[in-house]
Amino acid sequence: MQEQKKIYFLSDFHLGAPNASCSLIREKKIVQFLDEIKPTAKEIFIVGDLFDFWYEYKNVVPKGYVRILGKMAELTDAGIVLHFFVGNHDMWMKDYFQKELNIEIYFEPKAFTFSNKSFLIGHGDGLGPGDTGYKFIKKIFRNKLCQALFGMLPPYIGIGVADYFSKKSRAKTGKADEVFLGEEKEWLVIYAKEILQKQHYDYFIFGHRHLPLNVALHTKSRYINLGDWINYFTYAVFDGENISLEYYKK
């Protein structure tokens, strides 16, 4: 890694929720954070659910988010590498980010190596045991035919329908995501431990859970959940030797 350059990880902005005015406040805070880390950032990982809903029609993208999109373009133009993992709320990404913002998009967890440390990074939805209902729905939503059929709806209808179900999903989970279930019941901890039986990673980095977590899987491996930028405003930073989970308090 370049001297004094760091790698940052953050996730779950859910821009658009619960309404435009509240979302705008968070968006400005995220842009402020990105401005502050720009001098020290070598790479930045946004690990899913940047938007509360996102669908790329052939010639239309959802209205708004000009500040965050412009800031990401500025960062990549400055030579900072940005990575984006699609989440369960913005899984209908296509090629807009690649073409307009020069950001690589990932649909599944992916392994990386930095400074001889191994990372497995992903949003986290649909991993581990249980949640068979969502895993089934995810297969439908990821199906190209289903996406094409949805794209035949006029944007004002399609986005309206999707926004309704997105809000319904959040209402169902409520505050449940803010409770640590214990290592034996945390599905991403279980998933990470299963992976470790086959292959070693120094760090497992996930979002989705909306709860900041830094859990030792054993003496040489850790699971980190990035929390969110709704309630916690948390992120992880790797300095080339160690990784830490931080709170942005400004």
MODAHU-V848739 format. One record per residue. N is the residue number from 0. RES is the residue in one letter. OMEGA is omega as a letter, one per 40 degrees, with the letter a starting at -180 (999 if undefined). BURIAL is I if it has 24 or more other ideal C-beta (glycine too) atoms within 12 Angstrom, else O. D_CENTER is the distance of its C-alpha to the mean C-alpha in Angstrom with 1 decimal. Layout:
n | res | omega | burial | d_center
N | RES | OMEGA | BURIAL | D_CENTER
N | RES | OMEGA | BURIAL | D_CENTER
This chain:
n | res | omega | burial | d_center
0 | M | i | O | 23.3
1 | Q | a | O | 24.9
2 | E | i | O | 26.8
3 | Q | i | O | 24.9
4 | K | a | I | 21.7
5 | K | i | I | 18.5
6 | I | a | I | 14.9
7 | Y | i | I | 12.2
8 | F | i | I | 8.7
9 | L | a | I | 6.7
10 | S | i | I | 3.8
11 | D | i | I | 5.2
12 | F | a | I | 7.9
13 | H | i | I | 9.4
14 | L | a | I | 11.8
15 | G | a | I | 14.9
16 | A | e | I | 15.2
17 | P | i | O | 17.8
18 | N | a | O | 19.7
19 | A | a | O | 20.0
20 | S | i | O | 21.7
21 | C | i | O | 19.4
22 | S | a | I | 16.3
23 | L | i | O | 18.4
24 | I | i | O | 19.0
25 | R | a | I | 15.3
26 | E | i | I | 14.8
27 | K | i | O | 17.8
28 | K | i | I | 16.7
29 | I | i | I | 13.5
30 | V | i | I | 15.8
31 | Q | i | O | 18.3
32 | F | i | I | 16.0
33 | L | i | I | 15.2
34 | D | a | I | 18.9
35 | E | a | O | 19.8
36 | I | a | I | 17.9
37 | K | a | I | 19.0
38 | P | a | O | 22.3
39 | T | a | O | 20.9
40 | A | i | I | 17.7
41 | K | i | I | 18.2
42 | E | i | I | 14.7
43 | I | i | I | 11.3
44 | F | i | I | 8.0
45 | I | a | I | 4.9
46 | V | i | I | 2.5
47 | G | i | I | 2.0
48 | D | i | I | 4.9
49 | L | i | I | 6.1
50 | F | i | I | 9.3
51 | D | i | I | 11.1
52 | F | i | I | 12.7
53 | W | i | I | 13.1
54 | Y | i | I | 15.9
55 | E | i | I | 17.6
56 | Y | a | I | 21.3
57 | K | a | O | 23.6
58 | N | a | O | 24.6
59 | V | i | O | 22.5
60 | V | a | I | 19.0
61 | P | a | I | 18.2
62 | K | i | O | 20.1
63 | G | i | O | 18.8
64 | Y | a | I | 16.0
65 | V | a | O | 18.5
66 | R | a | I | 17.9
67 | I | i | I | 14.2
68 | L | i | I | 15.0
69 | G | i | O | 18.2
70 | K | i | I | 16.8
71 | M | i | I | 14.4
72 | A | i | I | 17.6
73 | E | a | O | 19.6
74 | L | i | I | 17.6
75 | T | i | I | 17.8
76 | D | i | O | 21.4
77 | A | i | O | 22.0
78 | G | i | O | 21.1
79 | I | a | I | 17.8
80 | V | i | I | 15.6
81 | L | i | I | 12.1
82 | H | i | I | 9.7
83 | F | i | I | 7.0
84 | F | i | I | 5.6
85 | V | i | I | 6.4
86 | G | a | I | 5.8
87 | N | i | I | 9.1
88 | H | i | I | 9.6
89 | D | a | I | 9.2
90 | M | a | I | 10.4
91 | W | i | I | 13.5
92 | M | i | I | 12.8
93 | K | a | I | 15.9
94 | D | a | O | 17.1
95 | Y | a | I | 16.9
96 | F | a | I | 14.3
97 | Q | a | O | 16.3
98 | K | a | O | 19.6
99 | E | a | O | 19.2
100 | L | a | I | 16.7
101 | N | a | O | 17.2
102 | I | i | I | 13.6
103 | E | a | I | 13.1
104 | I | i | I | 11.0
105 | Y | a | I | 10.3
106 | F | i | I | 10.8
107 | E | i | O | 11.5
108 | P | a | I | 11.1
109 | K | i | I | 12.9
110 | A | i | O | 15.3
111 | F | i | I | 16.0
112 | T | i | O | 18.9
113 | F | i | I | 19.4
114 | S | i | O | 22.8
115 | N | i | O | 23.8
116 | K | a | I | 20.9
117 | S | a | I | 18.9
118 | F | i | I | 15.2
119 | L | a | I | 13.4
120 | I | i | I | 9.7
121 | G | i | I | 7.5
122 | H | i | I | 5.1
123 | G | a | I | 8.6
124 | D | i | I | 10.0
125 | G | i | I | 13.6
126 | L | i | I | 14.2
127 | G | a | I | 17.3
128 | P | i | O | 20.3
129 | G | i | O | 21.0
130 | D | a | O | 19.2
131 | T | i | O | 21.2
132 | G | i | O | 21.2
133 | Y | a | I | 17.5
134 | K | i | O | 17.7
135 | F | i | O | 20.6
136 | I | a | O | 19.1
137 | K | i | I | 16.1
138 | K | i | O | 18.8
139 | I | a | O | 20.5
140 | F | a | I | 17.6
141 | R | a | O | 16.9
142 | N | a | O | 20.6
143 | K | i | O | 21.7
144 | L | i | O | 24.8
145 | C | i | O | 23.0
146 | Q | i | O | 20.7
147 | A | i | O | 23.9
148 | L | i | O | 25.8
149 | F | a | I | 23.2
150 | G | i | O | 23.5
151 | M | i | O | 27.2
152 | L | i | O | 26.8
153 | P | a | O | 27.4
154 | P | a | O | 24.2
155 | Y | i | O | 25.6
156 | I | a | O | 26.0
157 | G | a | I | 22.9
158 | I | i | I | 20.5
159 | G | i | O | 22.6
160 | V | a | O | 22.5
161 | A | i | I | 18.8
162 | D | i | I | 18.4
163 | Y | a | O | 21.0
164 | F | i | O | 19.3
165 | S | i | I | 15.9
166 | K | i | O | 18.0
167 | K | i | O | 19.9
168 | S | i | I | 17.0
169 | R | i | I | 16.0
170 | A | a | O | 19.8
171 | K | a | O | 20.2
172 | T | i | O | 17.8
173 | G | a | O | 19.0
174 | K | a | O | 19.1
175 | A | a | O | 18.8
176 | D | a | I | 15.4
177 | E | a | O | 16.9
178 | V | i | O | 19.5
179 | F | a | O | 19.4
180 | L | a | O | 21.1
181 | G | a | O | 22.5
182 | E | a | O | 21.8
183 | E | a | O | 23.9
184 | K | i | O | 21.9
185 | E | a | I | 18.3
186 | W | i | I | 17.1
187 | L | i | I | 14.5
188 | V | i | I | 17.4
189 | I | i | I | 19.7
190 | Y | a | I | 17.6
191 | A | a | I | 17.4
192 | K | i | I | 21.1
193 | E | i | O | 21.9
194 | I | a | I | 20.3
195 | L | i | I | 22.3
196 | Q | a | O | 25.5
197 | K | a | O | 25.0
198 | Q | a | O | 23.4
199 | H | i | O | 22.7
200 | Y | i | I | 19.5
201 | D | a | I | 19.7
202 | Y | i | I | 16.1
203 | F | a | I | 13.5
204 | I | i | I | 10.0
205 | F | i | I | 7.6
206 | G | i | I | 5.5
207 | H | a | I | 6.9
208 | R | a | I | 10.2
209 | H | a | I | 10.2
210 | L | i | I | 12.8
211 | P | a | I | 13.2
212 | L | i | I | 14.8
213 | N | a | I | 16.6
214 | V | i | I | 18.8
215 | A | i | O | 21.4
216 | L | i | I | 21.7
217 | H | a | O | 24.9
218 | T | a | O | 26.4
219 | K | a | O | 24.5
220 | S | a | I | 21.0
221 | R | i | I | 18.3
222 | Y | i | I | 15.3
223 | I | i | I | 12.8
224 | N | a | I | 10.3
225 | L | a | I | 8.6
226 | G | i | I | 9.8
227 | D | i | I | 9.0
228 | W | i | I | 10.6
229 | I | a | I | 12.9
230 | N | a | O | 15.2
231 | Y | a | I | 14.4
232 | F | a | I | 13.1
233 | T | i | I | 12.2
234 | Y | i | I | 11.0
235 | A | i | I | 12.3
236 | V | i | I | 14.8
237 | F | a | I | 16.9
238 | D | a | O | 20.3
239 | G | i | O | 21.7
240 | E | a | O | 23.2
241 | N | i | O | 21.2
242 | I | i | I | 17.7
243 | S | i | O | 17.4
244 | L | a | I | 15.3
245 | E | i | I | 16.2
246 | Y | i | O | 16.6
247 | Y | a | I | 16.8
248 | K | a | O | 20.0
249 | K | 999 | O | 21.3
